[in-house]
Amino acid sequence: MKNIAVLVSGGGTNLQALIDAQNDGIIKSGKITCVISSNPDAYALERARNNNIDTAVIRRKDFETFPEYDLALTELLKSKGADLVVLAGFMTILGHQVISKFENRMINIHPALIPSFCGEGYYGLNVHKAVLKKGVKLSGATTHFVTEECDAGPIIMQRAVEVKNDDTPETLQRRIMENVEWKILPLSVELFCSDKITVKDNKTYIID
Ligand code: GAR
């Protein structure tokens, strides 16, 4: 059984999808043991408490330098015994120490079809605004392992949805969350926890 730590910053609907998937037996080879937030007011913390999951808050601004923050987060995750770290709407940049410590053991969900609409500045609703501005006909979400280059790590799963003429960033975000994010994130977590993902040359191979 793998020990899963989930990093959050906001509403935590993806965290909720992970908790539900655990309760429904979709995630059966791992257990969410702690939720760590960059924001003390994140509703995601409430979701964790409601499910008796241990919580912690770590804020970049409480550390003088970035390396100190990076080290503190690494130590916190080590102290929790995390085998897998899931970034479920985590909006703070991560550093070299934590990323290298959890190489191919840290999964992020990005709300677009990587390599489109990703990288610096593409997070949350900004992504969907850019998608609508460009007029692409399909968007979706991607799960991937985290590397030091933003949103460029090995892709685990992707699924697409149609972009509609009358979409707003909010309606598109909701369609992608409901149809893609809340499904592929739990599935990707279970694939990892059941040792079904291998990584070679920045690509993943899933064992059926
Ligand atoms: C989700 O759409 C997630 O994909 C996105 O933020 C939202 C968080 O919602 N993440 C990023 O943009 C990361 N670059 P949630 O707190 O309800 O899960």
Residues whose N, C-alpha, C, O or C-beta is under 5 A from the ligand:
A	BS01	GAR	G10 G11 G12 T13 N14 L15 A88 G89 F90 I109 H110 P111 Y122 Y123 G124
